[in-house]
Amino acid sequence: MKKLKLPGEEITSLKSIIQLLHFGYHQAMCCIFPIAIFGTLALSSVIEVPFVYRYDAILFILITVQYLMYRSGLETRDEIKVICIFHCIGLLLEIYKVRMGSWAYPEPGLTKLLGVPLYSGFMYASVASFMCQVWRRLKMDMTGWPGLTSAGLLGGAIYLNFFTHHFIPDFRWWLTALVLIVFWRTWIIYRVRTITYRMPLTLAFFIVGFFIWLAENIATFFSAWKYPDQYQAWQLVSFSKISSWFLLVIISVIIVAQLKHVKASRTTKIHGPVKD
């Protein structure tokens, strides 16, 4: 015999669906720039622009997308600044990794620097774009933030390890353990409509890192870059790369969160604390 739902249960279910739809909408809006990147990679792999190298066309399109997002109000000036910082950080890492033979950009292009197309920095900047967007749209905040010294030193050590593991042992698992220790009391607080939720920050690191790994598989499928084992034919990116993206996301969150804290402190100093 089928159990009848009480009116209150139906209302609760409807509210949950509405909450989920609102959350999905904001997540989709936060992913506009990453989607633009993958869309451009996909189209440029099958549509050739006459007299323009593919890498150069991708760079022009992504700069245009960023300009339109800023002009339309989808991104603020502060968010553009963060994206530029990440573009530089990512481009520096790309130049080093290509030089060490970790992956390659085999196609020609006028906008290549030391074998790396300039558009590649936008793939790192897209992570920053997502972080900034989700922070603003979901009115995010954090509790138990370890502070600039702990977070900054850990973020710097993680970034440095991406360079040094070619010469000395890879400390990523030790750094992962430190992440769990440093951020074990840190929770993300986010809001969907009028309801507030929270989750452990380390869990958020893993979830975002996993989805970036999925995105990396899409990017390599459309020849954004190629790992050595993908030269002959495309194959799934190693699952071990999830740990790399996990650590990269931590750097992103540390920078974005610290900039948000600095801006909040400056705003308080200028305007004074908010009085009830």
MIGULO-590132 format. One record per residue (C-alpha): chain; x, y, z; residue number from 1. Coordinates in nm, 4 decimals, always signed. Layout:
BEGIN
A|X|Y|Z|NUM
...
# end
This chain:
BEGIN
A|+0.0000|+0.0000|+0.0000|1
A|+0.1392|+0.3371|-0.1058|2
A|+0.2127|+0.5765|+0.1786|3
A|+0.0362|+0.9089|+0.1473|4
A|+0.2439|+1.2232|+0.1888|5
A|+0.1281|+1.4772|+0.4382|6
A|+0.0900|+1.8402|+0.3151|7
A|+0.3870|+1.9486|+0.5270|8
A|+0.6106|+1.6845|+0.3691|9
A|+0.5173|+1.7996|+0.0185|10
A|+0.5982|+2.1617|+0.1076|11
A|+0.9345|+2.0557|+0.2522|12
A|+1.0171|+1.8585|-0.0625|13
A|+0.9194|+2.1540|-0.2818|14
A|+1.1405|+2.3879|-0.0776|15
A|+1.4324|+2.1473|-0.1120|16
A|+1.3876|+2.1358|-0.4895|17
A|+1.3715|+2.5162|-0.5069|18
A|+1.6866|+2.5416|-0.2953|19
A|+1.8647|+2.2945|-0.5226|20
A|+1.7585|+2.4840|-0.8351|21
A|+1.8808|+2.8143|-0.6907|22
A|+2.2101|+2.6542|-0.5905|23
A|+2.2494|+2.5004|-0.9380|24
A|+2.1725|+2.8337|-1.1034|25
A|+2.4411|+3.0177|-0.9067|26
A|+2.6924|+2.7396|-0.9674|27
A|+2.6212|+2.7607|-1.3401|28
A|+2.6657|+3.1396|-1.3379|29
A|+2.9955|+3.0972|-1.1531|30
A|+3.1142|+2.8634|-1.4292|31
A|+3.0564|+3.1025|-1.7203|32
A|+3.4253|+3.1675|-1.7806|33
A|+3.5343|+2.8006|-1.7456|34
A|+3.2514|+2.7013|-1.9822|35
A|+3.3673|+2.9701|-2.2263|36
A|+3.7167|+2.8189|-2.2177|37
A|+3.5992|+2.4644|-2.2869|38
A|+3.3553|+2.5829|-2.5508|39
A|+3.6340|+2.7730|-2.7255|40
A|+3.8672|+2.4730|-2.7082|41
A|+3.5985|+2.2466|-2.8518|42
A|+3.4976|+2.4784|-3.1377|43
A|+3.8544|+2.5707|-3.2274|44
A|+3.9414|+2.2021|-3.2608|45
A|+3.6905|+2.1605|-3.5455|46
A|+3.6591|+2.5158|-3.6861|47
A|+3.9705|+2.6774|-3.8296|48
A|+3.9969|+3.0569|-3.8364|49
A|+4.1617|+3.1615|-4.1642|50
A|+4.5129|+3.3092|-4.1335|51
A|+4.5054|+3.2860|-3.7521|52
A|+4.6774|+3.0217|-3.5419|53
A|+4.4457|+2.8330|-3.3106|54
A|+4.6286|+2.9341|-2.9904|55
A|+4.6142|+3.3018|-3.0918|56
A|+4.2426|+3.2821|-3.1689|57
A|+4.1742|+3.1207|-2.8308|58
A|+4.3604|+3.4014|-2.6515|59
A|+4.1657|+3.6712|-2.8378|60
A|+3.8312|+3.5040|-2.7642|61
A|+3.9031|+3.4591|-2.3920|62
A|+4.0183|+3.8199|-2.3517|63
A|+3.6962|+3.9284|-2.5242|64
A|+3.4880|+3.7083|-2.2908|65
A|+3.6568|+3.8622|-1.9863|66
A|+3.5964|+4.2121|-2.1197|67
A|+3.2285|+4.1398|-2.1837|68
A|+3.1861|+3.9835|-1.8389|69
A|+3.3349|+4.2936|-1.6797|70
A|+3.1298|+4.5372|-1.8894|71
A|+2.8088|+4.3451|-1.8196|72
A|+2.8717|+4.3373|-1.4441|73
A|+2.9184|+3.9617|-1.4239|74
A|+3.2649|+4.0288|-1.2813|75
A|+3.3835|+4.3202|-1.0738|76
A|+3.7084|+4.5144|-1.1048|77
A|+3.8473|+4.3428|-0.7940|78
A|+3.7673|+4.0029|-0.9441|79
A|+3.9481|+4.0979|-1.2643|80
A|+4.2543|+4.1854|-1.0546|81
A|+4.2455|+3.8430|-0.8868|82
A|+4.2095|+3.6741|-1.2263|83
A|+4.5162|+3.8620|-1.3553|84
A|+4.7170|+3.7462|-1.0524|85
A|+4.6192|+3.3855|-1.1168|86
A|+4.6937|+3.4210|-1.4870|87
A|+5.0521|+3.5220|-1.4040|88
A|+5.0907|+3.2471|-1.1410|89
A|+4.9554|+2.9853|-1.3805|90
A|+5.1605|+3.1039|-1.6778|91
A|+5.4817|+3.0903|-1.4751|92
A|+5.4009|+2.7341|-1.3679|93
A|+5.3127|+2.6361|-1.7258|94
A|+5.6441|+2.7677|-1.8617|95
A|+5.8348|+2.5691|-1.6035|96
A|+5.6346|+2.2471|-1.6528|97
A|+5.6666|+2.2595|-2.0314|98
A|+6.0399|+2.3179|-1.9966|99
A|+6.0613|+2.0106|-1.7696|100
A|+5.8669|+1.8008|-2.0223|101
A|+5.5579|+1.7419|-1.8055|102
A|+5.3326|+1.8326|-2.1001|103
A|+5.3517|+2.0272|-2.4241|104
A|+5.1684|+2.2664|-2.6555|105
A|+5.2597|+2.1245|-2.9952|106
A|+5.0714|+2.3664|-3.2202|107
A|+5.2279|+2.6905|-3.3559|108
A|+5.1254|+3.0364|-3.2390|109
A|+5.2443|+3.3957|-3.2356|110
A|+5.1332|+3.4444|-2.8753|111
A|+5.3573|+3.1747|-2.7282|112
A|+5.6119|+3.2550|-2.4604|113
A|+5.8929|+3.0003|-2.4205|114
A|+5.6772|+2.7354|-2.5844|115
A|+5.3623|+2.8166|-2.3834|116
A|+5.0595|+2.9943|-2.5343|117
A|+4.9508|+3.2952|-2.3315|118
A|+4.5933|+3.1689|-2.3181|119
A|+4.7050|+2.8861|-2.0879|120
A|+4.7145|+3.1232|-1.7900|121
A|+4.3398|+3.1698|-1.8287|122
A|+4.2829|+2.8045|-1.7397|123
A|+4.4233|+2.8797|-1.3939|124
A|+4.2451|+3.2148|-1.3881|125
A|+3.9154|+3.0356|-1.4508|126
A|+3.9568|+2.8698|-1.1093|127
A|+3.9974|+3.2170|-0.9562|128
A|+3.6950|+3.3397|-1.1510|129
A|+3.4856|+3.0562|-1.0088|130
A|+3.6122|+3.1195|-0.6541|131
A|+3.5380|+3.4907|-0.6693|132
A|+3.1979|+3.4403|-0.8266|133
A|+3.0834|+3.1731|-0.5821|134
A|+3.2101|+3.3797|-0.2876|135
A|+2.9997|+3.6764|-0.3978|136
A|+2.6904|+3.4962|-0.5236|137
A|+2.6531|+3.2619|-0.2269|138
A|+2.7621|+3.5292|+0.0253|139
A|+3.0389|+3.3007|+0.1466|140
A|+3.2324|+3.3376|+0.4661|141
A|+3.4609|+3.1183|+0.6725|142
A|+3.4978|+3.0291|+1.0365|143
A|+3.8186|+2.9080|+1.1951|144
A|+4.0448|+3.0668|+0.9322|145
A|+4.4043|+2.9907|+1.0422|146
A|+4.5353|+3.3372|+0.9562|147
A|+4.7794|+3.4845|+0.7058|148
A|+5.0962|+3.3310|+0.8507|149
A|+4.9839|+2.9671|+0.8575|150
A|+4.7781|+2.9815|+0.5387|151
A|+5.0361|+3.1888|+0.3509|152
A|+5.3319|+2.9676|+0.4400|153
A|+5.1373|+2.6544|+0.3511|154
A|+5.0204|+2.8009|+0.0197|155
A|+5.3759|+2.9079|-0.0637|156
A|+5.5118|+2.5613|+0.0210|157
A|+5.2486|+2.3952|-0.2004|158
A|+5.3281|+2.6224|-0.4948|159
A|+5.7041|+2.5726|-0.4471|160
A|+5.6585|+2.1947|-0.4403|161
A|+5.5161|+2.2071|-0.7946|162
A|+5.8624|+2.3277|-0.9009|163
A|+6.0980|+2.1429|-0.6672|164
A|+5.9606|+1.7890|-0.6977|165
A|+6.1530|+1.7533|-1.0241|166
A|+6.4793|+1.7684|-0.8275|167
A|+6.3975|+1.6582|-0.4731|168
A|+6.1329|+1.4220|-0.3295|169
A|+5.7679|+1.5151|-0.3843|170
A|+5.6192|+1.6357|-0.0558|171
A|+5.2599|+1.6579|-0.1776|172
A|+5.1322|+1.3943|+0.0687|173
A|+5.3084|+1.5624|+0.3597|174
A|+5.1587|+1.8924|+0.2455|175
A|+4.8169|+1.7291|+0.2188|176
A|+4.8514|+1.6138|+0.5794|177
A|+4.9456|+1.9685|+0.6796|178
A|+4.6362|+2.0977|+0.4996|179
A|+4.4171|+1.8700|+0.7104|180
A|+4.5906|+1.9915|+1.0260|181
A|+4.5937|+2.3645|+0.9447|182
A|+4.2371|+2.3784|+0.8143|183
A|+4.0707|+2.1133|+1.0317|184
A|+3.8641|+2.3775|+1.2137|185
A|+3.7870|+2.5835|+0.9031|186
A|+3.4336|+2.5690|+0.7673|187
A|+3.2795|+2.7356|+0.4648|188
A|+2.9540|+2.9160|+0.5310|189
A|+2.7360|+2.9840|+0.2269|190
A|+2.3816|+3.0976|+0.1738|191
A|+2.1140|+2.9899|-0.0721|192
A|+1.8220|+3.2308|-0.0613|193
A|+1.7419|+3.2645|+0.3098|194
A|+1.9012|+2.9409|+0.4319|195
A|+2.2612|+2.9149|+0.5547|196
A|+2.4683|+2.6012|+0.5028|197
A|+2.8221|+2.4996|+0.5918|198
A|+3.0792|+2.2349|+0.5018|199
A|+3.4418|+2.1588|+0.5980|200
A|+3.6828|+2.3568|+0.3822|201
A|+3.8973|+2.0496|+0.3126|202
A|+3.5929|+1.8708|+0.1678|203
A|+3.5324|+2.1681|-0.0613|204
A|+3.8997|+2.1462|-0.1706|205
A|+3.8526|+1.7861|-0.2773|206
A|+3.5193|+1.8418|-0.4551|207
A|+3.6510|+2.1345|-0.6612|208
A|+3.9763|+1.9482|-0.7317|209
A|+3.7813|+1.6486|-0.8621|210
A|+3.5740|+1.8607|-1.0992|211
A|+3.8860|+2.0383|-1.2254|212
A|+4.0312|+1.6941|-1.2993|213
A|+3.7192|+1.6177|-1.5040|214
A|+3.7641|+1.9510|-1.6825|215
A|+4.1293|+1.8647|-1.7498|216
A|+4.0185|+1.5488|-1.9283|217
A|+3.7904|+1.7586|-2.1487|218
A|+4.0702|+2.0096|-2.2156|219
A|+4.3241|+1.7444|-2.3175|220
A|+4.0611|+1.5717|-2.5319|221
A|+4.0311|+1.8943|-2.7321|222
A|+4.4122|+1.9274|-2.7452|223
A|+4.4442|+2.2287|-2.5158|224
A|+4.7702|+2.0589|-2.4187|225
A|+4.9017|+1.7035|-2.4224|226
A|+5.0685|+1.4834|-2.1651|227
A|+5.3486|+1.2589|-2.2915|228
A|+5.1237|+0.9516|-2.2874|229
A|+4.8613|+1.1315|-2.5005|230
A|+5.0775|+1.2049|-2.8055|231
A|+4.9669|+0.8961|-2.9974|232
A|+4.6065|+0.8856|-2.8781|233
A|+4.4016|+1.0545|-2.6080|234
A|+4.3522|+0.8658|-2.2838|235
A|+4.2173|+0.9456|-1.9396|236
A|+4.4330|+1.1741|-1.7290|237
A|+4.5889|+0.9922|-1.4349|238
A|+4.3823|+0.9908|-1.1155|239
A|+4.6943|+1.1085|-0.9323|240
A|+4.6387|+1.4493|-1.0910|241
A|+4.3407|+1.4976|-0.8584|242
A|+4.5876|+1.5473|-0.5735|243
A|+4.7671|+1.8148|-0.7762|244
A|+4.4441|+2.0013|-0.8400|245
A|+4.3450|+1.9545|-0.4755|246
A|+4.6614|+2.1395|-0.3748|247
A|+4.6206|+2.4019|-0.6467|248
A|+4.2670|+2.4762|-0.5297|249
A|+4.4081|+2.5355|-0.1811|250
A|+4.6405|+2.8021|-0.3195|251
A|+4.3434|+2.9616|-0.4967|252
A|+4.1278|+2.9657|-0.1853|253
A|+4.4100|+3.1002|+0.0308|254
A|+4.4739|+3.3928|-0.2047|255
A|+4.1065|+3.4751|-0.2605|256
A|+4.0158|+3.4398|+0.1085|257
A|+4.3095|+3.6516|+0.2213|258
A|+4.2257|+3.9253|-0.0304|259
A|+3.8646|+3.9202|+0.0913|260
A|+3.9827|+3.9561|+0.4515|261
A|+4.2139|+4.2448|+0.3582|262
A|+3.9359|+4.4234|+0.1715|263
A|+3.6927|+4.3718|+0.4608|264
A|+3.9493|+4.5143|+0.7045|265
A|+4.0060|+4.8217|+0.4870|266
A|+3.6314|+4.8757|+0.4511|267
A|+3.5907|+4.8582|+0.8302|268
A|+3.8705|+5.1099|+0.8832|269
A|+3.7221|+5.3539|+0.6326|270
A|+3.3555|+5.3271|+0.7205|271
A|+3.3819|+5.1975|+1.0761|272
A|+3.2143|+4.8876|+1.2206|273
A|+2.8527|+4.8282|+1.1402|274
A|+2.6270|+4.9179|+1.4326|275
A|+2.3034|+4.7393|+1.5069|276
# end
